[in-house]
Amino acid sequence: GELLAVAARYRETMLKAESHSKSELKDVIASARRNFDQNNFARDINNAKRQAGFFNLGTGRGDLKLSYYGQQFVDALPDREAAERINRPRVGGVRKKNVRKQNGK
C-alpha cells in the first residue's frame, strides 16, 4: 500500500494529477524500476484504502484519490517514526447492530 501511495503522491506533486488510475500508477512504479503486481492490484488497493487509509473511499472504479492522511504519511517519509506518529483515520465505519437480535426475535 505504501508503494501505491508514494506513486500517487509523486503524480500529485510532479504531474499535478488529482486522481490516479491503475495504468498511471503502473507507469510510475515501473519507471522507478520497481515491480508492479498486476494480478494482486485489486487486493492491494483495497488494503491501502480500507486498512491503511491511504486512499479515499467511494471515488469510483478506476479513479483513485490519495487521502489527506496518505499525503501526510508519504511527505513524512523516509522518517518512519514521524510517519507512524501521524494520526491514522478510522476506516470502515461503525457496524450497526442487528435489529432482530435487539428485539429478541
TIFIMAR-107887 format. One record per residue (C-alpha): x, y, z; residue in one letter. Coordinates in steps of 0.25 Angstrom, whole numbers, padded with zeros to 4 digits, always signed. Example, Ala and Ser with C-alpha at 12.3 -4.5 7.8 and 13.67 -1.06 7.14 Angstrom:
residues 2
+0049-0018+0031a;+0055-0004+0029s;
***
This chain:
residues 105
+0000+0000+0000g;+0011+0010+0003e;+0017+0008-0011l;+0004+0011-0017l;+0003+0023-0008a;+0017+0028-0011v;+0014+0027-0026a;+0001+0034-0025a;+0008+0046-0017r;+0019+0046-0028y;+0008+0048-0038r;+0001+0059-0030e;+0014+0067-0027t;+0021+0065-0040m;+0010+0064-0051l;-0001+0072-0043k;-0010+0060-0044a;-0022+0059-0035e;-0027+0045-0038s;-0020+0033-0042h;-0023+0020-0050s;-0017+0006-0049k;-0009+0009-0062s;-0004+0022-0058e;+0001+0016-0044l;+0007+0005-0052k;+0015+0014-0061d;+0021+0022-0049v;+0025+0009-0042i;+0031+0003-0054a;+0039+0015-0057s;+0044+0015-0043a;+0049+0001-0046r;+0040-0006-0036r;+0031-0018-0038n;+0017-0015-0041f;+0008-0027-0036d;-0003-0026-0046q;-0010-0039-0042n;-0012-0034-0028n;-0015-0019-0031f;-0029-0020-0026a;-0026-0026-0013r;-0014-0017-0011d;-0022-0004-0014i;-0034-0009-0005n;-0024-0011+0007n;-0018+0002+0004a;-0032+0009+0005k;-0039+0001+0016r;-0027-0004+0025q;-0017+0007+0023a;-0026+0019+0020g;-0016+0024+0009f;-0027+0026-0002f;-0041+0032-0001n;-0053+0022-0001l;-0064+0024-0011g;-0057+0031-0022t;-0062+0021-0033g;-0056+0010-0040r;-0042+0013-0046g;-0042+0027-0040d;-0033+0027-0028l;-0030+0039-0020k;-0020+0040-0009l;-0025+0043+0005s;-0020+0055+0013y;-0014+0044+0023y;-0008+0038+0011g;-0001+0051+0007q;+0004+0054+0021q;+0009+0039+0022f;+0017+0040+0009v;+0022+0054+0012d;+0028+0049+0025a;+0036+0038+0019l;+0047+0034+0020p;+0046+0037+0034d;+0038+0025+0038r;+0036+0029+0053e;+0030+0042+0048a;+0021+0035+0038a;+0016+0026+0049e;+0013+0038+0059r;+0002+0043+0049i;-0012+0040+0054n;-0018+0029+0045r;-0032+0032+0042p;-0043+0021+0045r;-0046+0014+0033v;-0058+0005+0030g;-0069+0012+0039g;-0077+0006+0051v;-0084-0007+0049r;-0099-0006+0052k;-0105-0015+0062k;-0115-0025+0057n;-0129-0020+0060v;-0135-0034+0061r;-0125-0038+0072k;-0128-0026+0080q;-0143-0029+0080n;-0141-0043+0084g;-0147-0049+0071k;
***
